[in-house]
């Protein structure tokens, strides 16, 4: 484990303190960062654009409609 310093906005800090307390703040921040940055990459389909994820095929633009 390595210690580092992060700068939080005051409203984010107060919300974390209210919700989880001072002692659990590091664990919660680590969990959130891991879920958003690491696990999110594993869920994406290989080679797909991020703007396509979660969209239905019908919502995607057909390449023939440009001509």
C-alpha positions in Angstrom: 0.0 0.0 0.0 1.3 3.4 -0.9 0.2 6.7 0.6 -0.6 9.6 -1.6 -2.4 12.9 -1.4 -5.5 13.8 -3.4 -7.3 17.1 -3.6 -11.0 16.8 -3.1 -13.6 19.5 -3.7 -15.1 20.6 -0.4 -18.6 19.4 -1.2 -17.3 15.9 -2.2 -15.2 15.7 1.0 -18.2 16.7 3.2 -20.4 14.1 1.5 -17.9 11.4 2.0 -17.4 12.3 5.6 -21.2 12.3 6.3 -21.8 9.1 4.5 -18.8 7.0 5.5 -16.8 8.7 8.2 -13.2 9.8 8.3 -11.7 6.3 8.8 -13.5 4.7 5.9 -12.9 7.5 3.4 -9.7 6.0 1.9 -11.3 2.5 1.4 -14.3 4.0 -0.3 -12.3 6.2 -2.6 -10.1 3.2 -3.5 -13.2 1.0 -4.2 -14.8 3.7 -6.4 -11.6 4.3 -8.4 -11.0 0.6 -8.9 -14.6 0.0 -10.1 -14.7 3.0 -12.5 -11.2 2.8 -13.9 -10.2 -0.9 -13.8 -13.4 -2.9 -13.9 -15.0 -0.6 -16.5 -12.3 -1.4 -19.0 -12.9 -5.1 -18.6 -16.6 -4.8 -19.3 -16.1 -2.9 -22.6 -16.2 -5.0 -25.7 -12.8 -5.3 -27.4 -12.5 -2.8 -30.3 -15.7 -1.0 -29.7 -16.0 2.8 -29.2 -17.0 3.9 -25.8 -19.8 6.0 -27.2 -21.4 2.9 -28.7 -21.6 1.0 -25.4 -25.1 0.8 -24.0 -26.7 1.8 -27.2 -29.0 -0.3 -29.2 -28.2 -1.3 -32.7 -31.3 0.6 -34.0 -30.0 3.8 -32.5 -26.7 3.5 -34.3 -26.4 5.4 -37.6 -26.2 3.3 -40.7 -23.2 4.1 -42.8 -25.3 4.0 -46.0 -27.4 7.0 -44.9 -24.5 9.4 -45.6 -24.8 8.9 -49.4 
